[in-house]
């Protein structure tokens, strides 16, 4: 799941920045009356995740990906902030012995002699155990009150997005309180999503929404929306360049040859023959689909192939839920001629693999026009 504390900490960091700025103004005012006094140096801050602790020293990885060793000064204030808080007024006194690996930390003080060192006079923590509980609660709420589909229309003026779910449509109503997120181009993991807007949502995007459905089930008031543009590809690998991190595949649905970049974020899995055979039987031969890979959509955006399309959608949804339990593989395990199914970032000729499945020969044999369309919730249960 996500690390929602990131956004909370960013707001806290911004608030602290304002406090520091005001403090600088106050100091400047005093120095105008007493020119001999040098202006106080501006306070600095670092925000990140604790990786190790040794005595009064904390090693943390900042949100910019930099490893910093933080020396906590004697007498420094250590505070613990409840997850979800956006003000330091909710913080409670803590101590260095309470700091644990995985905690989120906002340290303030001054930079050290090197970019990799920092001296802190205050440490504000969000405990990893509290974060984990919040994530578990959010995941449970997504399962209870979340749904998803393919975007058919977007009306930013009214704040309404309509999605298709097979043959059904669902109107998503948004408000100023709705939180929008956008999946990263090479990841469908919830924690990798970035803040977004309704203006970024486009027809044919995949979308998941959490909120309260109307009594008749035709509309939903959105509390959180996460969307992205993804493509489903399936076929035999034409080439594998392990050193360059690329594979090429001729997509069965569109007949085009696509170069697929495989990165450290790409999730590569192998499907056991027994599992592939079961899913092949479940799809009943599949049906036509659009190249963009919306679940159960044909080239015109309508429902695909009646019962066959419904079977494909059901199979794809089932498979999406179990991806994380399939054996992981590496790019070196792939070979020319392997049958694959890929979820990738949507682009014209060169795309980035989000998830790549091998061992899917039975599925592609049963579905010569393309494999099952897999939803963006793939990724080892990491999605909402």
Buried (B, 14 or more C-beta within 10 A) or exposed (E): BBBBBBBBBBEBBEEBBEEBEEEBEEBEEEBEEEEEEEEEEEBBBBBBBBBEBEEEBBBBEBBEEEEBBBBBBEEBBBBBBEBEBBEBEEBEEBEBEEBEEEBBBBBBBBBBEEEEEBBBBBBBBBBBEBBEEBBEEBBEBBEEBBBBBBBBEBEEEEBBBBBBBBEEBBBBBBEEEBBBBBBBBBBBBBBBBEEBEBEBBEBBBBBBBBBEBEEEEEBBBBBBBBBBBBBBBBBBBBBBEEEEBBBBBBBBBBEEEBBBBBEEBBBBBBBEEEBBBBBBBBBBBBBBBBBBBBBBBBEEBEBBBEEBBBBBBBBBBEBBEBBBEBEEBEBEBBEEEBBBBBBBBBBEEEBBBBBBBBBBBBBBEBBEBBBBBBBBBBBBBBBB
